Amino acid sequence: MTTSATTAPPDVGATAPEFILPDPVSGAAVSLAAYRGRDVLLVFFRGTWCPYCREQLRILTENDTRLKAAGIAVIGVVCQSASSVRRYLESAPIPFPLLADEQRTVAKSYRVHYWISFEGANLANPALFVLDRDGQITFAYRGRNMRDLPVADVLTKFIALLGKPHESEGR
């Protein structure tokens, strides 16, 4: 079954779909389950060839120290071959995993995959999800086009919201 671009991403409050994808640099399998206990910013990119995605990668990289200080892990997912992602990362390393979703299974499970549009075929809409420490989706955003990924606009809000210790930890 193909997911259309008009299908909404998973609901806020839902458990984030689990996945395991290869890290194109190390070859290691990376699972979302390994991030339980941490707040996660899960970002879907159209491709390493996309200038808007490259800009978002730059913004996330520049804010890596702030994100880590707030206890937020970043995971990037891109619908490309592992070899093309690896080649990109060799020339432009980033401090968080950018995972290759070659079969588009993760993009489909998050309902951000589309087959055809005026922009391309078999891609992921730019999207971001904020997951809490229990793997619950606390924020979901799917861009309407290749430029619509508001990482820079919402990054400070995410850090403020997610970086606060949970009440039970402060006691």
C-alpha positions as CSV (number, residue, x, y, z in Angstrom):
1,M,0.0,0.0,0.0
2,T,1.3,3.4,-0.9
3,T,0.9,6.3,1.4
4,S,-0.3,9.5,-0.1
5,A,1.1,13.0,0.7
6,T,-2.4,13.9,2.1
7,T,-2.3,11.3,4.9
8,A,-1.5,12.9,8.2
9,P,1.6,11.9,10.2
10,P,1.1,9.9,13.4
11,D,-0.9,11.7,16.1
12,V,0.6,13.6,18.9
13,G,0.2,11.3,21.9
14,A,0.8,8.1,19.9
15,T,3.7,5.9,20.4
16,A,6.4,6.5,17.8
17,P,6.7,3.6,15.3
18,E,9.9,1.6,16.1
19,F,12.6,1.1,13.5
20,I,16.1,-0.1,12.9
21,L,18.1,1.4,10.1
22,P,21.7,1.2,9.1
23,D,24.2,4.0,9.9
24,P,25.8,4.5,6.5
25,V,29.1,5.5,8.0
26,S,29.7,2.8,10.6
27,G,27.4,0.2,9.1
28,A,25.9,-0.4,12.6
29,A,22.2,-1.0,13.0
30,V,20.6,2.0,14.9
31,S,17.3,1.4,16.6
32,L,14.9,4.0,17.9
33,A,14.4,1.7,21.0
34,A,18.0,2.4,22.0
35,Y,17.0,6.1,22.5
36,R,14.3,5.3,25.2
37,G,14.9,7.4,28.2
38,R,16.0,10.4,26.1
39,D,14.0,13.1,24.3
40,V,14.5,12.7,20.6
41,L,14.2,15.1,17.7
42,L,13.5,12.8,14.7
43,V,13.9,14.6,11.4
44,F,13.1,13.3,7.9
45,F,15.0,14.8,5.0
46,R,14.3,14.6,1.3
47,G,17.9,13.9,0.4
48,T,21.5,14.9,0.9
49,W,21.2,16.5,-2.6
50,C,18.5,18.9,-1.4
51,P,19.8,22.4,-0.6
52,Y,17.0,23.0,1.9
53,C,17.8,19.8,3.7
54,R,21.5,20.7,3.7
55,E,20.6,23.9,5.4
56,Q,18.6,22.1,8.1
57,L,21.5,19.7,8.6
58,R,23.8,22.8,9.1
59,I,21.4,24.3,11.6
60,L,21.1,21.1,13.6
61,T,24.9,20.7,13.5
62,E,25.4,24.3,14.7
63,N,23.0,23.7,17.6
64,D,24.4,20.3,18.6
65,T,26.0,21.5,21.8
66,R,22.7,23.2,22.9
67,L,20.7,20.1,22.0
68,K,23.0,17.7,23.9
69,A,23.1,20.1,26.9
70,A,19.3,19.9,26.9
71,G,19.4,16.1,26.8
72,I,17.9,15.9,23.3
73,A,19.2,13.3,20.8
74,V,18.8,14.0,17.1
75,I,18.2,11.3,14.6
76,G,18.0,12.1,10.9
77,V,16.4,9.8,8.3
78,V,16.8,10.2,4.6
79,C,15.3,8.1,1.7
80,Q,18.5,7.4,-0.1
81,S,21.0,4.6,-0.6
82,A,23.4,4.1,2.2
83,S,26.3,4.6,-0.2
84,S,25.1,8.0,-1.4
85,V,24.5,9.2,2.2
86,R,28.0,7.9,3.2
87,R,29.6,9.8,0.4
88,Y,27.8,13.0,1.5
89,L,28.8,12.5,5.1
90,E,32.5,12.0,4.2
91,S,32.6,15.5,2.8
92,A,30.2,17.1,5.3
93,P,30.3,15.2,8.6
94,I,27.5,15.8,11.2
95,P,27.4,15.0,14.9
96,F,24.3,12.9,14.9
97,P,23.2,9.8,12.9
98,L,21.8,10.3,9.4
99,L,20.2,7.0,8.7
100,A,19.5,5.6,5.2
101,D,15.9,4.5,4.7
102,E,16.5,2.8,1.3
103,Q,13.3,0.9,1.3
104,R,11.3,3.8,2.6
105,T,9.8,1.6,5.4
106,V,10.4,4.2,8.1
107,A,9.1,7.1,6.0
108,K,6.0,5.0,5.3
109,S,5.4,4.1,8.9
110,Y,5.6,7.8,9.9
111,R,3.3,8.6,6.9
112,V,5.7,11.1,5.4
113,H,6.5,9.1,2.2
114,Y,5.1,10.0,-1.2
115,W,5.4,8.5,-4.6
116,I,4.8,11.3,-7.0
117,S,4.5,15.1,-6.8
118,F,5.8,18.0,-8.9
119,E,9.0,17.8,-6.8
120,G,10.0,14.2,-7.2
121,A,9.2,10.6,-6.8
122,N,9.6,8.1,-4.0
123,L,10.8,10.6,-1.4
124,A,9.9,11.7,2.1
125,N,8.3,15.0,2.8
126,P,10.5,17.0,5.1
127,A,9.1,16.3,8.6
128,L,10.1,16.4,12.2
129,F,8.8,14.6,15.3
130,V,9.6,15.3,18.9
131,L,9.5,12.1,21.0
132,D,9.5,12.1,24.8
133,R,11.6,9.7,26.9
134,D,8.9,7.1,26.7
135,G,8.7,7.2,22.9
136,Q,5.5,9.1,22.7
137,I,5.1,11.7,20.0
138,T,4.8,15.1,21.6
139,F,5.0,17.2,18.4
140,A,4.6,16.2,14.7
141,Y,5.1,18.4,11.6
142,R,5.1,17.4,8.0
143,G,6.2,20.0,5.5
144,R,4.0,20.8,2.5
145,N,7.0,21.2,0.1
146,M,10.8,20.9,0.0
147,R,11.4,24.2,1.7
148,D,8.9,23.6,4.5
149,L,11.0,22.2,7.4
150,P,11.0,24.8,10.2
151,V,13.9,23.4,12.2
152,A,15.4,26.9,12.7
153,D,12.1,28.4,13.7
154,V,11.2,25.8,16.4
155,L,14.6,24.6,17.6
156,T,14.7,27.0,20.6
157,K,11.2,26.0,21.6
158,F,12.1,22.3,21.5
159,I,15.1,22.9,23.7
160,A,13.0,24.8,26.1
161,L,10.2,22.2,26.2
162,L,12.2,19.1,26.2
163,G,15.3,20.1,28.0
164,K,13.6,20.7,31.3
165,P,13.9,17.9,33.8
166,H,10.7,16.0,34.4
167,E,9.1,16.9,37.7
168,S,9.8,13.5,39.1
169,E,13.5,13.9,38.5
170,G,13.7,17.2,40.3
171,R,12.5,15.8,43.6
